[in-house]
Amino acid sequence: MNWQKDKLTIIGFGIIFGILAVFGYLLWDMNREPIAEVPVQNTPVANDTSKPEQQAPDANSKKTEKNKVNIYAEQVKINEEGDNYDVKILRTINDGAPELLTTLRDVYNFGEGLSYNIELSPDKNNLLIQYTTSSNLSQLQVFNLDNKETQDIIVAKKDLNISSVKFSPDSKQVFFLKSTPKYNDQGGRLAATYDFNIFTIADKKNEIIKTVKTRSEIFDPRWLPDNRILLTYALETTREKPESKYEINSLNLADKKISSFPNKVFNDPNYSSNVFNKDNTLFTKAKTLTTKEFEGCYASTGTAPNSFAILETISGKEITSFKGNPEEPIDPIIFSPDNKEILYILNGDRCRPVNPEKYYVQSLYENKPREEVNIYDIIKKWDIIFNVPSFGAREIIFYQ
């Protein structure tokens, strides 16, 4: 064995294996995946008093506050030499500046006041505007409070009377009467022809649903829940029997028939002071009168109601009553939403309320004393449309 030769052979193989090992390591290192870096987390200190981040409040979590809305009229004389007036209809929201909604031109003055009226729809979106011009032309319009657009229901011909205008409970239709009253040479009322009209706001369609001829004056329509309209007829009186009499009838909108109503005749000079509840199922009727006389609407004097009965509209049955003091005239204004209370005003002058007015709420079914209230608190609490009692300019207050 040649030791020297074997030694060189072993050294040569060692060098070869070394080179292969280095080359293999380099290949492995080039192809291996890098180790992911792990971020260092700071451990919170035990006594950290930093406040947590506050989230924005939910918009629906806070109840939206309603705004007080006042719609009212201003009467502007446009001709100092004559007796012509424009009527501006304005609106304020809370304590904001007045906003002009529309203007009624050349409104007729019949001596006791201007011939116009405004009524707010139950959904508080539209105004019914009714007025007569100095040329004796009756106008009837729907005014949209959002877009301020005016929609003519009818522009009447001369001497044609439009009356008894009333929104339906769902605010979609308007009931009104067209009539041509006639009088004899002595001023007595002759038979008049009445057209009963229903106007649908959405499609602007007007329909005459009934025509009647009567010597009675028809007024004060009320929409009943069972597809009927309650109508009041002022019966003709004579000089020998001048007392006021009113007859209640109902118009069935399905078959267009008119029928008499339970408890239909009222010998009541104060029928106009009666008040109906929201769905017209209850109404007030004067029960007793004061012995003291008070000034009426046309500078006449007479007694005034000091107690009222609450009657069911359908049956005419009295279910309860409320009263003031013996010589204290009262005027009911509106029922509470649950029909358990009534709001009324103490009023020594029925057409021109005393100032300041005093409003009271009376429980109808519990033996509780009446409570003097702030009228604006009641309007907001009961969510009612309040027509301010006034002999002059019209005013409507509500919250929305």
Residue pairs with C-beta under 8 A, 6 or more apart in sequence:
66 380
66 399
66 400
67 93
67 94
67 399
67 400
68 93
68 94
68 376
68 380
68 397
68 399
69 91
69 92
69 93
69 124
69 397
69 398
69 399
69 400
70 91
70 92
70 93
70 395
70 396
70 397
71 89
71 90
71 91
71 101
71 118
71 120
71 127
71 395
71 396
71 397
72 89
72 90
72 91
72 92
72 393
72 394
72 395
72 396
73 87
73 88
73 89
73 90
73 116
73 118
73 393
73 394
73 395
74 87
74 88
74 90
74 393
75 85
75 86
75 87
75 107
75 114
75 392
75 393
76 85
76 86
76 87
76 88
77 83
77 84
77 85
78 84
78 85
78 86
78 106
83 109
83 134
84 106
84 107
84 109
84 134
85 106
85 107
85 109
85 114
86 103
86 104
86 105
86 106
86 107
87 103
87 104
87 107
87 114
87 116
87 131
88 100
88 103
88 104
89 100
89 101
89 102
89 103
89 104
89 118
89 127
89 129
89 143
90 98
90 99
90 100
90 101
91 98
91 99
91 101
91 145
92 98
92 99
93 99
101 127
101 143
101 145
101 148
102 129
102 143
102 148
102 150
104 116
104 129
104 131
104 139
105 133
106 133
106 134
106 135
107 114
107 115
107 116
107 131
107 132
107 133
107 134
108 114
108 115
108 131
108 132
108 133
108 134
108 136
109 115
109 134
112 297
112 298
113 391
113 392
114 131
115 131
115 132
116 129
116 130
116 131
116 132
116 394
117 128
117 129
117 130
117 131
117 165
117 394
118 127
118 128
118 129
118 130
118 394
118 396
119 127
119 128
119 130
119 165
119 166
119 167
120 126
120 127
120 128
120 385
120 396
120 398
121 127
121 128
121 167
121 171
122 167
122 169
122 170
122 171
122 385
123 170
123 171
124 145
124 385
124 398
124 400
125 144
125 145
125 146
125 171
126 142
126 143
126 144
126 145
126 167
126 171
126 201
127 142
127 143
127 145
128 140
128 141
128 142
128 143
128 165
128 167
128 174
129 139
129 140
129 141
129 142
129 143
129 150
130 138
130 139
130 140
130 141
130 162
130 165
131 138
131 139
132 138
132 139
133 139
135 158
136 158
136 159
137 155
137 156
137 157
137 158
138 154
138 156
138 160
138 161
138 162
139 152
139 154
139 155
139 156
140 152
140 153
140 154
140 156
140 162
140 165
140 176
141 150
141 151
141 152
141 153
142 150
142 151
142 153
142 174
142 201
143 149
143 150
143 151
144 150
144 151
151 201
151 204
153 174
153 176
153 199
153 206
154 162
154 178
154 197
154 199
154 206
156 162
156 178
159 180
160 178
160 179
160 180
161 177
161 178
161 179
161 180
161 181
162 176
162 177
162 178
163 176
163 177
163 179
163 218
163 219
164 175
164 176
164 177
164 218
164 219
164 220
164 221
164 231
165 174
165 175
165 176
166 174
166 175
166 176
166 221
166 222
166 223
167 173
167 174
168 174
168 175
168 223
169 223
169 225
169 279
171 201
172 200
172 201
172 202
173 198
173 199
173 200
173 201
174 198
174 199
174 201
175 196
175 197
175 198
175 221
175 223
175 229
176 197
176 199
177 194
177 195
177 196
177 197
177 218
177 221
178 194
178 195
178 197
179 192
179 193
179 194
179 195
179 218
180 192
180 193
181 189
181 190
181 192
181 217
182 189
182 190
182 191
182 192
183 189
183 190
184 190
189 215
189 217
189 236
190 215
191 213
191 214
191 215
192 213
192 214
192 215
192 217
193 211
193 212
193 213
194 211
194 212
194 213
194 214
194 218
195 208
195 210
195 211
196 208
196 209
196 210
196 211
196 212
196 251
197 206
197 207
197 208
197 209
198 206
198 207
198 209
198 253
199 205
199 206
199 207
200 206
200 207
209 251
209 253
209 256
210 251
210 256
210 258
212 218
212 258
214 233
215 236
216 233
216 234
216 235
216 236
216 247
217 233
217 234
218 231
218 232
218 233
218 234
219 231
219 232
219 234
220 230
220 231
220 232
220 272
221 229
221 230
221 231
222 229
222 230
222 276
222 280
222 313
223 229
223 230
223 280
224 230
224 250
224 280
224 281
224 313
224 314
225 279
225 280
225 281
227 252
227 253
227 254
228 250
228 251
228 252
228 253
229 250
229 251
229 253
230 248
230 249
230 250
230 261
230 280
230 313
231 248
231 249
231 250
231 251
231 258
232 246
232 247
232 248
232 271
233 246
233 247
233 248
233 249
234 244
234 245
234 246
235 245
235 246
235 247
235 265
237 243
237 244
237 245
243 267
243 269
244 267
244 268
244 269
244 271
245 265
245 266
245 267
246 265
246 266
246 268
246 271
247 260
247 264
247 265
247 266
248 260
248 261
248 263
248 264
248 265
248 266
249 258
249 259
249 260
249 261
249 264
250 258
250 259
250 261
251 257
251 258
252 258
252 259
261 316
262 314
262 315
262 316
263 311
263 315
263 316
263 317
264 316
266 285
268 285
268 286
269 302
270 286
270 289
270 304
270 305
271 286
273 284
273 286
273 305
273 331
273 332
273 350
274 283
274 284
274 285
274 286
274 332
275 283
275 284
275 332
275 333
275 334
275 335
275 342
276 282
276 283
276 284
276 313
277 283
277 335
277 339
278 335
278 337
280 313
281 312
281 313
281 314
282 310
282 311
282 312
282 313
282 319
282 335
282 339
283 310
283 311
283 313
284 308
284 309
284 310
284 311
284 332
284 342
285 308
285 309
285 311
286 305
286 307
286 308
286 309
287 305
287 307
287 308
287 309
287 321
287 323
288 305
288 306
288 307
288 323
289 303
289 304
289 305
289 306
290 303
290 304
290 305
290 306
290 326
290 327
290 328
290 329
291 303
291 326
291 327
292 303
292 327
293 301
293 302
293 303
294 301
294 302
294 303
294 304
294 329
294 348
294 349
294 350
295 301
295 349
295 350
295 351
296 302
296 350
296 351
297 350
297 351
297 391
304 329
304 347
304 350
305 329
305 330
305 331
306 323
306 324
306 325
306 326
306 327
306 328
306 329
306 330
307 321
307 322
307 323
307 324
307 330
308 321
308 322
308 323
308 330
308 332
309 318
309 320
309 321
310 318
310 319
310 320
310 321
310 322
310 342
310 364
311 317
311 318
311 319
312 319
320 364
320 365
322 342
322 344
322 362
322 364
323 330
324 330
324 346
328 346
329 346
329 347
329 348
329 350
330 344
330 345
330 346
330 347
331 344
331 345
331 347
331 350
331 389
332 342
332 343
332 344
333 342
333 343
333 344
333 345
333 359
333 386
333 389
334 342
334 343
334 382
334 384
334 386
335 341
335 342
335 343
336 342
336 343
336 361
336 382
337 382
337 383
337 384
339 364
340 363
340 364
340 365
340 366
341 361
341 362
341 363
341 364
342 361
342 362
342 364
343 359
343 360
343 361
343 373
343 378
343 382
344 359
344 360
344 362
345 353
345 357
345 358
345 359
345 360
345 389
346 354
346 357
346 358
346 360
347 353
347 354
347 357
347 389
348 354
351 391
352 391
353 389
353 390
357 375
357 389
358 372
359 372
359 373
359 374
359 375
359 378
360 370
360 371
360 372
360 373
361 370
361 371
361 373
361 378
362 368
362 370
362 371
375 386
376 397
378 384
379 386
379 397
379 398
379 399
380 399
383 399
384 398
385 396
385 397
385 398
386 396
386 397
386 398
387 394
387 395
387 396
388 394
388 395
388 396
388 397
